[in-house]
Amino acid sequence: EVAVEAFLDDRIKFTGIAPVIEKVLRAGSVHHLNSLEDVIACDREARREAQEAVSALAARPAWA
């Protein structure tokens, strides 16, 4: 959701969506989701990672 929203807002290129998702998946550790709070915390962490990846891509020059 974060990467697609960034694309729709013209902050990253379409081709930037997959790298953002890949970074989030690689950064995530294995979590035991035993409660709704665990799921929410995992989601929050993934969204934070995605925002960081989007910011890094958005900061790159257009020709890069």
Buried (B, 14 or more C-beta within 10 A) or exposed (E): EBBEEBBEEEBBBEEBBEBBBEBBEEBEEEEEEEEEEEEEEBEEBBEEBBBBBBEBBBEEEEEE
